[in-house]
């Protein structure tokens, strides 16, 4: 993937941060439209910190490999505790035989903290309704999966 050119203009977010978004070409199987969204969150509407931009660009250049890591982590979490995701052990066994991804429509979000996330907006898991699932990352390492089914709409 090619690192994006972030827009100069930022938009306010209800939590008090500022937000910039870009579309990034993506050929990964979780990107059915051939694009993913990348978000940059900053504490104000000024130019983003150069280190944040560099970290986001560095990770996005390996975005498809990071999607593989996130996808594998999600699958492992589902296999370890299928009920948490609204599935049974039989559902997991059936998914293992199915070539389709568990979750799709990824968006990468980077902020000032070292932790960042990949939000999969769609998916086959019951917990993907209505807002998808979130895989949190620190560098290349997945650190968790969040069920967003009970989240409030912003």
OpenMM code with the backbone's topology and positions (N, CA, C; nanometers):
from openmm import Vec3, app, unit

residues = "UNK UNK UNK UNK UNK UNK UNK UNK UNK UNK UNK UNK UNK UNK UNK UNK UNK UNK UNK UNK UNK UNK UNK UNK UNK UNK UNK UNK UNK UNK UNK UNK UNK UNK UNK UNK UNK UNK UNK UNK UNK UNK UNK UNK UNK UNK UNK UNK UNK UNK UNK UNK UNK UNK UNK UNK UNK UNK UNK UNK UNK UNK UNK UNK UNK UNK UNK UNK UNK UNK UNK UNK UNK UNK UNK UNK UNK UNK UNK UNK UNK UNK UNK UNK UNK UNK UNK UNK UNK UNK UNK UNK UNK UNK UNK UNK UNK UNK UNK UNK UNK UNK UNK UNK UNK UNK UNK UNK UNK UNK UNK UNK UNK UNK UNK UNK UNK UNK UNK UNK UNK UNK UNK UNK UNK UNK UNK UNK UNK UNK UNK UNK UNK UNK UNK UNK UNK UNK UNK UNK UNK UNK UNK UNK UNK UNK UNK UNK UNK UNK UNK UNK UNK UNK".split()
positions = [
    Vec3(0.0824, -0.1177, 0.0000),
    Vec3(0.0000, 0.0000, 0.0000),
    Vec3(0.0872, 0.1246, 0.0000),
    Vec3(0.0349, 0.2274, -0.0600),
    Vec3(0.1037, 0.3558, -0.0645),
    Vec3(0.0567, 0.4398, 0.0538),
    Vec3(0.1485, 0.5016, 0.1308),
    Vec3(0.1045, 0.5844, 0.2428),
    Vec3(0.0216, 0.7026, 0.1918),
    Vec3(-0.0820, 0.7395, 0.2650),
    Vec3(-0.1707, 0.8463, 0.2182),
    Vec3(-0.1153, 0.9852, 0.2425),
    Vec3(-0.1714, 1.0785, 0.1690),
    Vec3(-0.1510, 1.2204, 0.1958),
    Vec3(-0.2694, 1.2633, 0.2808),
    Vec3(-0.2469, 1.2965, 0.4052),
    Vec3(-0.3554, 1.3344, 0.4949),
    Vec3(-0.4054, 1.4735, 0.4594),
    Vec3(-0.5361, 1.4953, 0.4662),
    Vec3(-0.5891, 1.6288, 0.4354),
    Vec3(-0.5450, 1.7307, 0.5395),
    Vec3(-0.5325, 1.8553, 0.4966),
    Vec3(-0.4957, 1.9631, 0.5888),
    Vec3(-0.6083, 1.9939, 0.6871),
    Vec3(-0.7304, 1.9831, 0.6394),
    Vec3(-0.8470, 2.0148, 0.7215),
    Vec3(-0.8820, 1.8984, 0.8130),
    Vec3(-0.9106, 1.9281, 0.9389),
    Vec3(-0.9556, 1.8276, 1.0351),
    Vec3(-1.0979, 1.8612, 1.0773),
    Vec3(-1.1727, 1.7574, 1.1157),
    Vec3(-1.3100, 1.7763, 1.1618),
    Vec3(-1.3183, 1.7394, 1.3091),
    Vec3(-1.3986, 1.8122, 1.3866),
    Vec3(-1.4114, 1.7781, 1.5295),
    Vec3(-1.4876, 1.6477, 1.5500),
    Vec3(-1.4499, 1.5761, 1.6558),
    Vec3(-1.5145, 1.4513, 1.6957),
    Vec3(-1.5772, 1.4781, 1.8331),
    Vec3(-1.6938, 1.4158, 1.8644),
    Vec3(-1.7600, 1.4432, 1.9927),
    Vec3(-1.6729, 1.4225, 2.1166),
    Vec3(-1.5704, 1.3368, 2.1080),
    Vec3(-1.4864, 1.3137, 2.2270),
    Vec3(-1.3814, 1.4221, 2.2479),
    Vec3(-1.3810, 1.5251, 2.1630),
    Vec3(-1.2876, 1.6364, 2.1785),
    Vec3(-1.1633, 1.6263, 2.0918),
    Vec3(-1.1460, 1.5155, 2.0194),
    Vec3(-1.0322, 1.5042, 1.9289),
    Vec3(-1.0705, 1.5576, 1.7912),
    Vec3(-0.9724, 1.5592, 1.7031),
    Vec3(-0.9938, 1.6039, 1.5658),
    Vec3(-0.9605, 1.4892, 1.4724),
    Vec3(-1.0261, 1.4841, 1.3595),
    Vec3(-1.0262, 1.3667, 1.2741),
    Vec3(-0.9938, 1.4030, 1.1296),
    Vec3(-0.9056, 1.3233, 1.0686),
    Vec3(-0.8765, 1.3312, 0.9251),
    Vec3(-0.8912, 1.1899, 0.8690),
    Vec3(-0.9476, 1.1781, 0.7496),
    Vec3(-0.9656, 1.0461, 0.6879),
    Vec3(-0.9183, 1.0465, 0.5446),
    Vec3(-0.8698, 0.9300, 0.5006),
    Vec3(-0.8325, 0.9097, 0.3606),
    Vec3(-0.8730, 0.7687, 0.3197),
    Vec3(-0.8926, 0.7503, 0.1897),
    Vec3(-0.9130, 0.6170, 0.1333),
    Vec3(-0.7792, 0.5667, 0.0821),
    Vec3(-0.7503, 0.4402, 0.1090),
    Vec3(-0.6239, 0.3792, 0.0700),
    Vec3(-0.6548, 0.2553, -0.0149),
    Vec3(-0.5959, 0.2426, -0.1346),
    Vec3(-0.6181, 0.1210, -0.2146),
    Vec3(-0.5759, -0.0030, -0.1369),
    Vec3(-0.6557, -0.1097, -0.1504),
    Vec3(-0.6301, -0.2321, -0.0744),
    Vec3(-0.6772, -0.3519, -0.1552),
    Vec3(-0.5905, -0.4500, -0.1720),
    Vec3(-0.6264, -0.5713, -0.2454),
    Vec3(-0.6511, -0.6903, -0.1533),
    Vec3(-0.6580, -0.6668, -0.0238),
    Vec3(-0.6801, -0.7741, 0.0724),
    Vec3(-0.8217, -0.8279, 0.0606),
    Vec3(-0.8407, -0.9535, 0.0969),
    Vec3(-0.9717, -1.0175, 0.0840),
    Vec3(-1.0782, -0.9550, 0.1732),
    Vec3(-1.0376, -0.8805, 0.2757),
    Vec3(-1.1343, -0.8137, 0.3623),
    Vec3(-1.1791, -0.6786, 0.3068),
    Vec3(-1.1223, -0.6382, 0.1946),
    Vec3(-1.1552, -0.5094, 0.1309),
    Vec3(-1.2323, -0.5348, 0.0014),
    Vec3(-1.3617, -0.5641, 0.0091),
    Vec3(-1.4349, -0.6024, -0.1118),
    Vec3(-1.4429, -0.4922, -0.2172),
    Vec3(-1.4330, -0.3680, -0.1765),
    Vec3(-1.4396, -0.2566, -0.2714),
    Vec3(-1.3017, -0.2103, -0.3175),
    Vec3(-1.1958, -0.2807, -0.2742),
    Vec3(-1.0610, -0.2448, -0.3139),
    Vec3(-1.0053, -0.1225, -0.2426),
    Vec3(-1.0705, -0.0825, -0.1333),
    Vec3(-1.0243, 0.0343, -0.0568),
    Vec3(-1.0413, 0.0060, 0.0923),
    Vec3(-0.9579, 0.0717, 0.1715),
    Vec3(-0.9817, 0.0765, 0.3145),
    Vec3(-0.9756, 0.2219, 0.3563),
    Vec3(-1.0337, 0.2505, 0.4702),
    Vec3(-1.0333, 0.3865, 0.5231),
    Vec3(-0.9255, 0.3945, 0.6297),
    Vec3(-0.8527, 0.5047, 0.6312),
    Vec3(-0.7555, 0.5293, 0.7375),
    Vec3(-0.7936, 0.6604, 0.8058),
    Vec3(-0.7945, 0.6572, 0.9393),
    Vec3(-0.8293, 0.7747, 1.0195),
    Vec3(-0.7088, 0.8162, 1.1025),
    Vec3(-0.6920, 0.9449, 1.1162),
    Vec3(-0.5882, 1.0011, 1.2012),
    Vec3(-0.6581, 1.0908, 1.3031),
    Vec3(-0.6416, 1.0598, 1.4325),
    Vec3(-0.7027, 1.1391, 1.5393),
    Vec3(-0.5955, 1.2229, 1.6068),
    Vec3(-0.6219, 1.3511, 1.6212),
    Vec3(-0.5260, 1.4421, 1.6822),
    Vec3(-0.5956, 1.5233, 1.7918),
    Vec3(-0.5177, 1.5775, 1.8871),
    Vec3(-0.5787, 1.6499, 1.9986),
    Vec3(-0.6339, 1.7877, 1.9608),
    Vec3(-0.5947, 1.8399, 1.8455),
    Vec3(-0.6466, 1.9700, 1.8026),
    Vec3(-0.6540, 1.9735, 1.6506),
    Vec3(-0.6977, 2.0856, 1.5964),
    Vec3(-0.7159, 2.0940, 1.4512),
    Vec3(-0.5905, 2.1397, 1.3781),
    Vec3(-0.4796, 2.1524, 1.4508),
    Vec3(-0.3537, 2.1890, 1.3869),
    Vec3(-0.2954, 2.0728, 1.3086),
    Vec3(-0.1819, 2.0948, 1.2454),
    Vec3(-0.1183, 1.9861, 1.1693),
    Vec3(-0.0875, 1.8679, 1.2608),
    Vec3(-0.1044, 1.7463, 1.2111),
    Vec3(-0.0745, 1.6294, 1.2944),
    Vec3(0.0743, 1.6202, 1.3241),
    Vec3(0.1040, 1.5621, 1.4378),
    Vec3(0.2421, 1.5404, 1.4801),
    Vec3(0.3152, 1.4560, 1.3761),
    Vec3(0.4365, 1.4959, 1.3417),
    Vec3(0.5136, 1.4268, 1.2379),
    Vec3(0.5387, 1.2805, 1.2742),
    Vec3(0.5614, 1.2507, 1.4019),
    Vec3(0.5837, 1.1120, 1.4431),
    Vec3(0.4587, 1.0277, 1.4241),
    Vec3(0.3413, 1.0853, 1.4520),
    Vec3(0.2158, 1.0137, 1.4314),
    Vec3(0.1948, 0.9840, 1.2831),
    Vec3(0.2184, 1.0831, 1.1999),
    Vec3(0.2030, 1.0643, 1.0555),
    Vec3(0.3002, 0.9583, 1.0054),
    Vec3(0.4245, 0.9621, 1.0532),
    Vec3(0.5248, 0.8637, 1.0123),
    Vec3(0.4845, 0.7233, 1.0568),
    Vec3(0.4385, 0.7080, 1.1819),
    Vec3(0.3973, 0.5762, 1.2329),
    Vec3(0.2801, 0.5218, 1.1521),
    Vec3(0.1809, 0.6065, 1.1254),
    Vec3(0.0646, 0.5631, 1.0476),
    Vec3(0.1070, 0.5229, 0.9064),
    Vec3(0.1923, 0.6032, 0.8434),
    Vec3(0.2376, 0.5720, 0.7073),
    Vec3(0.3159, 0.4415, 0.7038),
    Vec3(0.4039, 0.4225, 0.8035),
    Vec3(0.4834, 0.3000, 0.8094),
    Vec3(0.3936, 0.1766, 0.8227),
    Vec3(0.2937, 0.1849, 0.9075),
    Vec3(0.2031, 0.0711, 0.9256),
    Vec3(0.1147, 0.0511, 0.8028),
    Vec3(0.0678, 0.1586, 0.7423),
    Vec3(-0.0185, 0.1451, 0.6253),
    Vec3(0.0549, 0.0863, 0.5051),
    Vec3(0.1859, 0.1095, 0.4947),
    Vec3(0.2586, 0.0497, 0.3828),
    Vec3(0.2597, -0.1023, 0.3922),
    Vec3(0.2341, -0.1561, 0.5107),
    Vec3(0.2232, -0.3010, 0.5328),
    Vec3(0.0811, -0.3387, 0.5716),
    Vec3(-0.0142, -0.2585, 0.5275),
    Vec3(-0.1529, -0.2745, 0.5679),
    Vec3(-0.2112, -0.4110, 0.5400),
    Vec3(-0.1812, -0.4674, 0.4239),
    Vec3(-0.2390, -0.5974, 0.3898),
    Vec3(-0.1834, -0.7075, 0.4805),
    Vec3(-0.0561, -0.7007, 0.5151),
    Vec3(0.0012, -0.7977, 0.6089),
    Vec3(-0.0588, -0.7789, 0.7487),
    Vec3(-0.0839, -0.6548, 0.7878),
    Vec3(-0.1463, -0.6285, 0.9172),
    Vec3(-0.2904, -0.6781, 0.9198),
    Vec3(-0.3590, -0.6703, 0.8067),
    Vec3(-0.4936, -0.7267, 0.7991),
    Vec3(-0.4894, -0.8782, 0.8173),
    Vec3(-0.3870, -0.9439, 0.7630),
    Vec3(-0.3702, -1.0881, 0.7860),
    Vec3(-0.3546, -1.1175, 0.9353),
    Vec3(-0.2720, -1.0370, 1.0032),
    Vec3(-0.2481, -1.0556, 1.1470),
    Vec3(-0.3782, -1.0353, 1.2242),
    Vec3(-0.4509, -0.9284, 1.1939),
    Vec3(-0.5762, -0.8993, 1.2643),
    Vec3(-0.6807, -1.0073, 1.2376),
    Vec3(-0.6882, -1.0515, 1.1134),
    Vec3(-0.7845, -1.1549, 1.0763),
    Vec3(-0.7541, -1.2857, 1.1509),
    Vec3(-0.6278, -1.3231, 1.1594),
    Vec3(-0.5881, -1.4453, 1.2314),
    Vec3(-0.6179, -1.4330, 1.3807),
    Vec3(-0.5926, -1.3149, 1.4361),
    Vec3(-0.6199, -1.2940, 1.5786),
    Vec3(-0.7702, -1.3042, 1.6062),
    Vec3(-0.8509, -1.2436, 1.5209),
    Vec3(-0.9957, -1.2519, 1.5371),
    Vec3(-1.0413, -1.3975, 1.5302),
    Vec3(-0.9919, -1.4722, 1.4330),
    Vec3(-1.0295, -1.6134, 1.4189),
    Vec3(-0.9897, -1.6936, 1.5434),
    Vec3(-0.8721, -1.6661, 1.5978),
    Vec3(-0.8270, -1.7370, 1.7180),
    Vec3(-0.9148, -1.7031, 1.8380),
    Vec3(-0.9526, -1.5766, 1.8509),
    Vec3(-1.0397, -1.5352, 1.9610),
    Vec3(-1.1772, -1.6008, 1.9494),
    Vec3(-1.2304, -1.6065, 1.8283),
    Vec3(-1.3608, -1.6701, 1.8057),
    Vec3(-1.3524, -1.8192, 1.8375),
    Vec3(-1.2456, -1.8850, 1.7920),
    Vec3(-1.2300, -2.0289, 1.8190),
    Vec3(-1.2169, -2.0569, 1.9688),
    Vec3(-1.1504, -1.9674, 2.0421),
    Vec3(-1.1287, -1.9871, 2.1853),
    Vec3(-1.2552, -1.9637, 2.2676),
    Vec3(-1.3428, -1.8756, 2.2212),
    Vec3(-1.4633, -1.8418, 2.2981),
    Vec3(-1.5762, -1.8038, 2.2023),
    Vec3(-1.6296, -1.9018, 2.1277),
    Vec3(-1.7294, -1.8700, 2.0250),
    Vec3(-1.8553, -1.8024, 2.0805),
    Vec3(-1.8954, -1.8371, 2.2027),
    Vec3(-2.0168, -1.7780, 2.2602),
    Vec3(-2.0042, -1.6266, 2.2753),
    Vec3(-1.8838, -1.5794, 2.3040),
    Vec3(-1.8601, -1.4353, 2.3174),
    Vec3(-1.8984, -1.3608, 2.1893),
    Vec3(-1.8881, -1.4297, 2.0761),
    Vec3(-1.9149, -1.3685, 1.9461),
    Vec3(-2.0494, -1.4113, 1.8882),
    Vec3(-2.1292, -1.4826, 1.9693),
    Vec3(-2.2609, -1.5250, 1.9261),
    Vec3(-2.2633, -1.6531, 1.8445),
    Vec3(-2.1561, -1.7290, 1.8503),
    Vec3(-2.1468, -1.8537, 1.7754),
    Vec3(-2.1379, -1.9735, 1.8687),
    Vec3(-2.1511, -2.0921, 1.8071),
    Vec3(-2.1307, -2.2193, 1.8765),
    Vec3(-2.0031, -2.2829, 1.8201),
    Vec3(-1.9609, -2.3923, 1.8824),
    Vec3(-1.8443, -2.4651, 1.8305),
    Vec3(-1.8722, -2.5166, 1.6895),
    Vec3(-1.9974, -2.5543, 1.6617),
    Vec3(-2.0338, -2.5996, 1.5267),
    Vec3(-2.0198, -2.4867, 1.4251),
    Vec3(-2.0559, -2.3638, 1.4647),
    Vec3(-2.0389, -2.2484, 1.3751),
    Vec3(-1.8912, -2.2262, 1.3423),
    Vec3(-1.8060, -2.2414, 1.4428),
    Vec3(-1.6615, -2.2250, 1.4211),
    Vec3(-1.6109, -2.3311, 1.3242),
    Vec3(-1.6547, -2.4559, 1.3424),
    Vec3(-1.6121, -2.5639, 1.2524),
    Vec3(-1.6582, -2.5364, 1.1098),
    Vec3(-1.7802, -2.4876, 1.0935),
    Vec3(-1.8307, -2.4542, 0.9600),
    Vec3(-1.7526, -2.3383, 0.8998),
    Vec3(-1.7167, -2.2401, 0.9818),
    Vec3(-1.6398, -2.1240, 0.9327),
    Vec3(-1.5012, -2.1658, 0.8866),
    Vec3(-1.4438, -2.2668, 0.9521),
    Vec3(-1.3118, -2.3160, 0.9122),
    Vec3(-1.3132, -2.3727, 0.7705),
    Vec3(-1.4294, -2.4214, 0.7266),
    Vec3(-1.4419, -2.4775, 0.5911),
    Vec3(-1.4843, -2.3725, 0.4885),
    Vec3(-1.5181, -2.2538, 0.5352),
    Vec3(-1.5682, -2.1467, 0.4492),
    Vec3(-1.4526, -2.0516, 0.4174),
    Vec3(-1.4377, -2.0170, 0.2921),
    Vec3(-1.3272, -1.9304, 0.2491),
    Vec3(-1.3504, -1.7818, 0.2787),
    Vec3(-1.4753, -1.7432, 0.3056),
    Vec3(-1.5048, -1.6016, 0.3268),
    Vec3(-1.4444, -1.5515, 0.4579),
    Vec3(-1.4012, -1.4254, 0.4607),
    Vec3(-1.3478, -1.3697, 0.5855),
    Vec3(-1.4567, -1.3572, 0.6918),
    Vec3(-1.4171, -1.3624, 0.8187),
    Vec3(-1.5113, -1.3429, 0.9286),
    Vec3(-1.5607, -1.1993, 0.9340),
    Vec3(-1.4744, -1.1052, 0.8967),
    Vec3(-1.5088, -0.9632, 0.9031),
    Vec3(-1.4476, -0.8907, 0.7827),
    Vec3(-1.5159, -0.7851, 0.7392),
    Vec3(-1.4722, -0.7099, 0.6207),
    Vec3(-1.4897, -0.5601, 0.6437),
    Vec3(-1.4592, -0.4830, 0.5418),
    Vec3(-1.4715, -0.3365, 0.5434),
    Vec3(-1.3825, -0.2735, 0.6509),
    Vec3(-1.2489, -0.2972, 0.6431),
    Vec3(-1.1600, -0.2473, 0.7484),
    Vec3(-1.1344, -0.0967, 0.7401),
    Vec3(-1.1138, -0.0401, 0.8589),
    Vec3(-1.0700, 0.0988, 0.8729),
    Vec3(-0.9611, 0.1013, 0.9797),
    Vec3(-0.8481, 0.1616, 0.9461),
    Vec3(-0.7376, 0.1752, 1.0404),
    Vec3(-0.7534, 0.3100, 1.1112),
    Vec3(-0.7353, 0.3120, 1.2436),
    Vec3(-0.7420, 0.4373, 1.3189),
    Vec3(-0.6153, 0.4525, 1.4017),
    Vec3(-0.5507, 0.5663, 1.3827),
    Vec3(-0.4270, 0.5977, 1.4533),
    Vec3(-0.4480, 0.7240, 1.5358),
    Vec3(-0.3940, 0.7230, 1.6568),
    Vec3(-0.4001, 0.8404, 1.7434),
    Vec3(-0.2653, 0.8616, 1.8088),
    Vec3(-0.2647, 0.9462, 1.9090),
    Vec3(-0.1401, 0.9816, 1.9772),
    Vec3(-0.0803, 0.8636, 2.0551),
    Vec3(-0.1645, 0.7735, 2.1039),
    Vec3(-0.1156, 0.6590, 2.1818),
    Vec3(-0.0507, 0.5551, 2.0909),
    Vec3(0.0287, 0.4676, 2.1501),
    Vec3(0.0942, 0.3613, 2.0736),
    Vec3(-0.0066, 0.2596, 2.0226),
    Vec3(-0.1182, 0.2447, 2.0947),
    Vec3(-0.2225, 0.1512, 2.0535),
    Vec3(-0.3023, 0.2123, 1.9394),
    Vec3(-0.3342, 0.1299, 1.8403),
    Vec3(-0.4169, 0.1739, 1.7287),
    Vec3(-0.5165, 0.0623, 1.6996),
    Vec3(-0.6044, 0.0801, 1.6025),
    Vec3(-0.7077, -0.0216, 1.5833),
    Vec3(-0.7425, -0.0433, 1.4364),
    Vec3(-0.7989, -0.1605, 1.4135),
    Vec3(-0.8603, -0.1932, 1.2851),
    Vec3(-1.0062, -0.2241, 1.3143),
    Vec3(-1.0931, -0.1416, 1.2622),
    Vec3(-1.2373, -0.1605, 1.2784),
    Vec3(-1.2895, -0.2300, 1.1536),
    Vec3(-1.3470, -0.3480, 1.1722),
    Vec3(-1.4131, -0.4190, 1.0630),
    Vec3(-1.5623, -0.3870, 1.0745),
    Vec3(-1.6158, -0.3111, 0.9809),
    Vec3(-1.7532, -0.2617, 0.9894),
    Vec3(-1.8573, -0.3688, 0.9597),
    Vec3(-1.8220, -0.4713, 0.8857),
    Vec3(-1.9155, -0.5773, 0.8472),
    Vec3(-1.8556, -0.7124, 0.8839),
    Vec3(-1.9420, -0.8135, 0.8933),
    Vec3(-1.8898, -0.9464, 0.9203),
    Vec3(-1.9986, -1.0506, 0.9336),
    Vec3(-1.9543, -1.1758, 0.9383),
    Vec3(-2.0448, -1.2898, 0.9501),
    Vec3(-2.0817, -1.3208, 1.0942),
    Vec3(-2.0079, -1.2692, 1.1881),
    Vec3(-2.0336, -1.2957, 1.3294),
    Vec3(-2.1566, -1.2180, 1.3763),
    Vec3(-2.2411, -1.2781, 1.4599),
    Vec3(-2.3574, -1.2051, 1.5101),
    Vec3(-2.3215, -1.0728, 1.5787),
    Vec3(-2.2077, -1.0674, 1.6476),
    Vec3(-2.1703, -0.9428, 1.7155),
    Vec3(-2.1314, -0.8314, 1.6181),
    Vec3(-2.1199, -0.8625, 1.4923),
    Vec3(-2.0873, -0.7584, 1.3942),
    Vec3(-2.2064, -0.6664, 1.3659),
    Vec3(-2.3247, -0.7045, 1.4137),
    Vec3(-2.4426, -0.6193, 1.3974),
    Vec3(-2.4588, -0.5319, 1.5195),
    Vec3(-2.4757, -0.4052, 1.5076),
    Vec3(-2.4802, -0.3290, 1.3835),
    Vec3(-2.3497, -0.2572, 1.3495),
    Vec3(-2.2478, -0.2625, 1.4402),
    Vec3(-2.1309, -0.1761, 1.4223),
    Vec3(-1.9989, -0.2466, 1.3926),
    Vec3(-1.9984, -0.3781, 1.3798),
    Vec3(-1.8752, -0.4493, 1.3490),
    Vec3(-1.7964, -0.4876, 1.4734),
    Vec3(-1.6689, -0.5205, 1.4515),
    Vec3(-1.5765, -0.5554, 1.5604),
    Vec3(-1.4493, -0.4742, 1.5442),
    Vec3(-1.3796, -0.4581, 1.6557),
    Vec3(-1.2580, -0.3781, 1.6590),
    Vec3(-1.1433, -0.4655, 1.7072),
    Vec3(-1.0347, -0.4702, 1.6304),
    Vec3(-0.9133, -0.5392, 1.6726),
    Vec3(-0.8144, -0.4309, 1.7122),
    Vec3(-0.7727, -0.4317, 1.8396),
    Vec3(-0.6754, -0.3330, 1.8851),
    Vec3(-0.5352, -0.3888, 1.8644),
    Vec3(-0.4440, -0.2992, 1.8328),
    Vec3(-0.3075, -0.3367, 1.7985),
    Vec3(-0.2089, -0.2441, 1.8708),
    Vec3(-0.0912, -0.2972, 1.8993),
    Vec3(0.0243, -0.2166, 1.9405),
    Vec3(0.1357, -0.2568, 1.8468),
    Vec3(0.1720, -0.1667, 1.7577),
    Vec3(0.2652, -0.2036, 1.6517),
    Vec3(0.2040, -0.3130, 1.5668),
    Vec3(0.2755, -0.4253, 1.5557),
    Vec3(0.2269, -0.5407, 1.4787),
    Vec3(0.1489, -0.6397, 1.5635),
    Vec3(0.1405, -0.6158, 1.6938),
    Vec3(0.0830, -0.7146, 1.7844),
    Vec3(-0.0628, -0.6853, 1.8161),
    Vec3(-0.1528, -0.7807, 1.7876),
    Vec3(-0.2913, -0.7629, 1.8295),
    Vec3(-0.3007, -0.7750, 1.9816),
    Vec3(-0.3769, -0.6855, 2.0431),
    Vec3(-0.3882, -0.6850, 2.1885),
    Vec3(-0.5293, -0.7135, 2.2371),
    Vec3(-0.6268, -0.7198, 2.1464),
    Vec3(-0.7625, -0.7486, 2.1890),
    Vec3(-0.8618, -0.7400, 2.0749),
    Vec3(-0.9819, -0.7864, 2.1046),
    Vec3(-1.0950, -0.7761, 2.0121),
    Vec3(-1.2114, -0.7195, 2.0915),
    Vec3(-1.2734, -0.6158, 2.0388),
    Vec3(-1.3874, -0.5547, 2.1060),
    Vec3(-1.5149, -0.5794, 2.0267),
    Vec3(-1.6154, -0.6271, 2.0966),
    Vec3(-1.7493, -0.6456, 2.0433),
    Vec3(-1.8168, -0.5082, 2.0459),
    Vec3(-1.8554, -0.4562, 1.9312),
    Vec3(-1.9174, -0.3239, 1.9238),
    Vec3(-2.0693, -0.3313, 1.9126),
    Vec3(-2.1270, -0.4501, 1.9296),
    Vec3(-2.2711, -0.4652, 1.9092),
    Vec3(-2.3544, -0.3824, 2.0065),
    Vec3(-2.2997, -0.3534, 2.1235),
    Vec3(-2.3737, -0.2749, 2.2223),
    Vec3(-2.3276, -0.1290, 2.2274),
    Vec3(-2.2409, -0.0895, 2.1347),
    Vec3(-2.1907, 0.0477, 2.1316),
    Vec3(-2.3031, 0.1436, 2.0957),
    Vec3(-2.2855, 0.2678, 2.1362),
    Vec3(-2.3815, 0.3707, 2.1001),
    Vec3(-2.3362, 0.4392, 1.9724),
    Vec3(-2.4327, 0.4726, 1.8889),
    Vec3(-2.4008, 0.5417, 1.7631),
    Vec3(-2.3553, 0.6837, 1.7951),
    Vec3(-2.2474, 0.7270, 1.7269),
    Vec3(-2.1996, 0.8650, 1.7447),
    Vec3(-2.2710, 0.9585, 1.6526),
] * unit.nanometer
topology = app.Topology()
chain = topology.addChain("A")
for resn in residues:
    res = topology.addResidue(resn, chain)
    for name in ("N", "CA", "C"):
        topology.addAtom(name, app.Element.getBySymbol(name[0]), res)
